[in-house]
Amino acid sequence: MAAQFNDPITQKMADFLIEIGIDVVSVGDAGETFLPGIRVENGKILVNEEQLTYPGDLLHEGGHLAIAPAALRPSLTGEVVIPGTDPEPVEAYAIAWSYAAMVHLGLDPKVIFHPGGYRVESERLEANFNLGVYIGVNGLQDAGLSLTQPEALKRGLPPYPHMLKWLRD
């Protein structure tokens, strides 16, 4: 059963995540959360819409799950941390993934680059992405999800923000 949300943007993002294979569940209480209204539990995103401050955080958390290895994804709970990896580049990969999802869905960049996000670096990140300076894309390419401009040219395929696939194997 699909998650049901009142906000059409939240619903659009939830439908997309469910379509690509990331479960999103509407809950009355998300419990202890890393981001307001969102909790990851056993590879699923639990969302309390009343507590959700920034709907775009849904795509960001979806990005963390999407770039995690498939075998690991169902075990992830709380703050998504991929064992044995440096969290800083993984954060950049999740930002790049969420931006590509935002473009795919035709949403305004401010949905993910909101004032409360990315330790107040949202404006800088949005400006970089608008200029085509995409942080984290090399990680998406390494995971087989997208291609940098040079690699896309070599292969004759569209470059990032186009995604070859949405979930890491």
C-alpha positions, 0 to 999 in steps of 0.5 A, spaced: 500 500 500 502 506 498 504 512 503 498 517 503 500 524 504 496 531 504 502 535 501 502 534 493 510 535 493 511 530 499 506 525 495 510 526 489 517 524 492 514 518 496 511 515 490 517 516 486 521 513 492 516 507 492 517 506 485 524 505 485 524 500 490 525 504 497 519 503 501 516 510 504 511 509 510 506 514 513 506 513 520 503 517 526 509 517 530 516 517 527 519 516 534 526 518 535 529 522 528 535 524 525 531 529 521 524 532 523 519 527 521 523 522 518 526 516 520 529 510 517 528 503 520 530 497 516 531 500 510 524 503 510 523 511 510 518 512 516 514 519 515 510 523 520 507 528 515 505 533 521 513 533 524 516 534 517 519 540 517 522 540 510 519 535 505 525 535 500 529 531 506 525 525 504 529 525 497 535 526 501 534 520 506 532 516 499 539 518 496 542 515 502 539 509 502 539 508 494 547 509 494 548 504 500 549 497 497 543 493 496 545 487 501 546 492 506 540 497 505 534 492 509 539 493 515 540 500 515 536 504 521 537 511 524 542 515 521 544 512 515 551 510 515 555 505 510 560 501 514 567 502 512 566 508 508 567 516 510 561 519 511 563 526 508 563 523 501 557 519 502 553 525 504 556 528 497 553 522 493 546 523 497 546 530 495 548 529 488 543 523 488 537 527 491 538 533 486 538 528 480 531 526 483 529 533 484 530 534 476 527 528 474 521 530 478 521 537 475 521 540 482 524 547 484 531 546 487 529 549 493 525 543 495 532 540 497 536 546 498 532 549 503 534 554 508 535 549 514 539 544 510 546 542 509 549 546 515 546 552 512 550 551 506 544 550 501 545 557 498 552 555 496 550 548 494 544 550 490 549 555 486 554 550 484 549 545 482 545 551 478 552 552 475 553 545 473 558 544 479 556 537 481 559 535 488 558 527 489 557 525 481 564 521 481 561 517 487 555 516 483 559 514 477 563 509 481 556 506 484 554 505 477 548 510 477 550 516 473 556 518 468 560 524 469 560 529 463 567 526 460 565 519 461 558 520 458 561 523 452 566 517 451 560 512 452 555 516 448 550 517 453 547 522 457 551 525 463 549 527 470 543 529 472 541 523 468 541 517 472 542 510 469 539 507 475 536 509 481 539 504 486 546 501 487 546 493 486 
